[in-house]
Amino acid sequence: MFVSYKWLQDYIDLSGVSAQELAEKITKSGIEVEGVDVLNEGIKGVVIGYVTEREQHPNADKLSKCLVDIGQEQPVQIICGAKNVAQGQKVAVATVGAVLPGNFKIKRAKLRGEESNGMICSLQELGMEGKIIPKEYAEGIFVFPADAPVGADALAFLNRDDQVLELGLTPNRSDCLSMLGVAYEVAAILNREVLLPEINLETSDEKASDYIKITVEAKDDNPLYVAKVIKNVKIGPSPLWLQTRLMVAGIRPHNNVVDITNYILLEYGQPLHAFDYDRLGSKEILVRRAKDGETIQTLDEAKRTLTADHLVITNGQEPVALAGVMGGANSEVHSETTTVLLESAYFAGGVVRKASKDHGLRSEASARFEKGVDPNRVRAAGDRAAYLMAKYANGEVLKGSVEVDTLTIEPAVISITLEKINRVLGTTLSVKEVAAIFDRLQFGVSIEQDMLTITAPTRRGDIKIEEDLLEEVARLYGYDEIPKTLPIGSTTPGKLSQYQQKRRVVRHYLEGAGLYQAVTYSLTSEDKVNQYALEKRDAIRLAMPMSEDRSMLRLSIIPQLLEVLKYNGARQNDSLAVYETGAVFLSNGVDVQPEEQEHLAGAITGLWHSHSWQGEKKPVDFFVLKGILEGLFSMLGLSENVGYVQAQFDGMHPGRTAEIQLAGEKIGFVGQVHPNMQKELDLKDTFVFELSLKAVLEAATEPLRYEVIPRFPTITRDIALVVNTETVSGSLKEIILSAGQPLLKEVHVFDLYEGEHMEKGKKSLAFSLKYVDPEKTLTDEEITKVHEKVLEALQEKSGAVLRG
């Protein structure tokens, strides 16, 4: 809810309280003020000018040369590019030295050879959003009414010398979805009086009941319907003050009648609707549930098919409005309208929400009906709107209203003892102090000894039980004033468990490696639920899913991470690395609580690094991701127990995927997404991994041991082995390390050759072996002895021979 500080002063005296101070007081009382927007911040030097002359620029077809009176001794010449600028207009002029939004400073300039001393401004150039500007001024400059004083501050006339408080309302505080509701709240905080809007309604001798008949079939959905008739209206622009108040609240002005209904919606929190009486098609309003398959064309020109779940306003035959949501195009007020039928009604929140959700129509009206409007403001809002239409549309209000009233909502009456208030809040308040708090809220209070009986007004539909009264006392007494005490008794300092500490290490490491943390849904679709699952079990379906896309508990995190990459790729962010730690859900059978296991998954695509200056680009590949995992296992002290075995998984590239084993047990996999899946998701080469985080973090590790850095030189020997094509380098590495103990310290592959000079079915793998003795310098004889032992082991266990 956007609350204009200037507008709020119509209902309550805010003297001595700035907008910032008011925001702080409201926040401390329980409603968060998310920000205070100073509308004219950074803008100065904009005045109202009068265009005394306008002629075509001699050197430019699309420019006008204007002589503008800005309240100084002499008019100034301004070159203007707006199509709608004309002689006799009063316009907003940024004078020389003025500053516009974005720190845009106005200087004297020459445009196509003609001097320009300022700028004639559009509303957008004054910082207003295009979606809230009247359509006739959406392009071009804004024109002030004829009575606007020349030389006056243009921002003040546009209500831009205002500050707007943005309230972050919770669903229970729908009473503050109106200026009056906020005024009652502020009055309670400041202990001041609320001034109600003027309703000095004069009516003609004609009766509204002679023009319209109201019938309500769906009484549970619409227990109160009030109709008024206003004749001889003249459709035109609203007064500027009314238009600007709507724009501050984010609503675009249309015409005086429609603007008044929107104004009352903001002022009273009561949605209204104005029908063109002559286009209604009958003298009857019938409120009923729609028929299945019935259609209506709403004001947004969309044709909508209705069901029996929707409530409609009809002319006795066809729908003319979707109740509480949007009116129909067939009865819309337009420039030729002369008689208005004004609707003010109470609709049940459930039926309005159903229609709003089904048709994707979230309007200011539906939002208020869904959360609940004050039934005791329905008539007052209608009277206030009729009064404004008489005043600003020259309307003639017919006598009386036509109503259907079966409303039974009564104010809530709740009793609470003073002892309970003080016991729960930890205070020592007296009955008089508590009663004063409820008086400030304008709640009814009766006292019998230490028992208080509170009558909450219908505008506060959130007050229902004793705890609601306790909250009201606490927030207005002041949360800061409630005594603070420390718990009594022995306490144990909180700390992270070893599992939590390791999980934090994992997250910090992956983020340090360049991966962003993602948080995705634990729910997925039936099509994706079995993809990339480490453990195959029956998928678990929700009893009441929100949608089919979120109907199953996930068995793997990877499908969601691929969706993250797809979403970013569609927005040209196609080099991305993400990870997630989260739960997967494994079925233990029907009607049995599923098992939750924490997994770690990651996905990378695009370029791993790019140095444009040096012309270097490195796309991600299998070894980038494998290297990240190896670094992680090293940090956790698991490197010696982790192995990688070539494997095949559904949805993964058959030749670029490895199973990850910890102490010989499968804990996950790493590899490239299958090309078909990449194509389906419109991704470049993408590599993923998924691990059982529980298995990784709960694995036993050897105590950390430190070794002295060798003082003696290392000696390196390279060997090239000819092996069968299907032999993997990992198995050879294990043989080499085992046979070369204790002098052999490091082994790594540095070359692979499969070419025309190699026998069919064979390949050459080259390894670099590093020998060292921490106690002495090794001799050639000692190294040769160990080296030959390694070669013998390779020959016996794998059939590998030295390449000649």
Secondary structure as GFF3:
##gff-version 3
##sequence-region A 1 804
A	DSSP	beta_strand	2	4	.	.	.	ID=ss1
A	DSSP	alpha_helix	5	8	.	.	.	ID=ss2
A	DSSP	alpha_helix	19	28	.	.	.	ID=ss3
A	DSSP	beta_strand	32	38	.	.	.	ID=ss4
A	DSSP	beta_strand	44	56	.	.	.	ID=ss5
A	DSSP	beta_strand	64	69	.	.	.	ID=ss6
A	DSSP	beta_strand	76	80	.	.	.	ID=ss7
A	DSSP	beta_strand	90	100	.	.	.	ID=ss8
A	DSSP	beta_strand	104	105	.	.	.	ID=ss9
A	DSSP	beta_strand	109	111	.	.	.	ID=ss10
A	DSSP	beta_strand	114	116	.	.	.	ID=ss11
A	DSSP	beta_strand	119	121	.	.	.	ID=ss12
A	DSSP	three_ten_helix	124	126	.	.	.	ID=ss13
A	DSSP	three_ten_helix	130	132	.	.	.	ID=ss14
A	DSSP	three_ten_helix	135	137	.	.	.	ID=ss15
A	DSSP	alpha_helix	154	157	.	.	.	ID=ss16
A	DSSP	beta_strand	163	168	.	.	.	ID=ss17
A	DSSP	three_ten_helix	174	176	.	.	.	ID=ss18
A	DSSP	alpha_helix	179	190	.	.	.	ID=ss19
A	DSSP	beta_strand	203	207	.	.	.	ID=ss20
A	DSSP	three_ten_helix	208	210	.	.	.	ID=ss21
A	DSSP	beta_strand	213	216	.	.	.	ID=ss22
A	DSSP	beta_strand	224	231	.	.	.	ID=ss23
A	DSSP	alpha_helix	240	248	.	.	.	ID=ss24
A	DSSP	alpha_helix	256	268	.	.	.	ID=ss25
A	DSSP	beta_strand	272	276	.	.	.	ID=ss26
A	DSSP	three_ten_helix	277	279	.	.	.	ID=ss27
A	DSSP	beta_strand	284	289	.	.	.	ID=ss28
A	DSSP	beta_strand	295	297	.	.	.	ID=ss29
A	DSSP	beta_strand	303	305	.	.	.	ID=ss30
A	DSSP	beta_strand	311	314	.	.	.	ID=ss31
A	DSSP	beta_strand	319	322	.	.	.	ID=ss32
A	DSSP	beta_strand	326	327	.	.	.	ID=ss33
A	DSSP	three_ten_helix	329	331	.	.	.	ID=ss34
A	DSSP	beta_strand	340	346	.	.	.	ID=ss35
A	DSSP	alpha_helix	349	359	.	.	.	ID=ss36
A	DSSP	alpha_helix	364	371	.	.	.	ID=ss37
A	DSSP	three_ten_helix	375	377	.	.	.	ID=ss38
A	DSSP	alpha_helix	378	392	.	.	.	ID=ss39
A	DSSP	beta_strand	396	399	.	.	.	ID=ss40
A	DSSP	beta_strand	402	405	.	.	.	ID=ss41
A	DSSP	beta_strand	412	417	.	.	.	ID=ss42
A	DSSP	alpha_helix	418	425	.	.	.	ID=ss43
A	DSSP	alpha_helix	431	440	.	.	.	ID=ss44
A	DSSP	beta_strand	444	448	.	.	.	ID=ss45
A	DSSP	beta_strand	451	456	.	.	.	ID=ss46
A	DSSP	alpha_helix	466	477	.	.	.	ID=ss47
A	DSSP	three_ten_helix	479	481	.	.	.	ID=ss48
A	DSSP	alpha_helix	498	512	.	.	.	ID=ss49
A	DSSP	beta_strand	516	517	.	.	.	ID=ss50
A	DSSP	beta_strand	523	524	.	.	.	ID=ss51
A	DSSP	beta_strand	540	541	.	.	.	ID=ss52
A	DSSP	three_ten_helix	548	550	.	.	.	ID=ss53
A	DSSP	beta_strand	552	553	.	.	.	ID=ss54
A	DSSP	alpha_helix	558	569	.	.	.	ID=ss55
A	DSSP	beta_strand	576	586	.	.	.	ID=ss56
A	DSSP	beta_strand	595	605	.	.	.	ID=ss57
A	DSSP	beta_strand	607	611	.	.	.	ID=ss58
A	DSSP	beta_strand	616	619	.	.	.	ID=ss59
A	DSSP	alpha_helix	622	635	.	.	.	ID=ss60
A	DSSP	three_ten_helix	639	641	.	.	.	ID=ss61
A	DSSP	beta_strand	642	646	.	.	.	ID=ss62
A	DSSP	beta_strand	652	662	.	.	.	ID=ss63
A	DSSP	beta_strand	665	673	.	.	.	ID=ss64
A	DSSP	alpha_helix	675	680	.	.	.	ID=ss65
A	DSSP	beta_strand	686	692	.	.	.	ID=ss66
A	DSSP	alpha_helix	693	697	.	.	.	ID=ss67
A	DSSP	beta_strand	715	724	.	.	.	ID=ss68
A	DSSP	alpha_helix	729	739	.	.	.	ID=ss69
A	DSSP	beta_strand	744	753	.	.	.	ID=ss70
A	DSSP	beta_strand	762	771	.	.	.	ID=ss71
A	DSSP	alpha_helix	780	798	.	.	.	ID=ss72
A	DSSP	beta_strand	801	802	.	.	.	ID=ss73
###
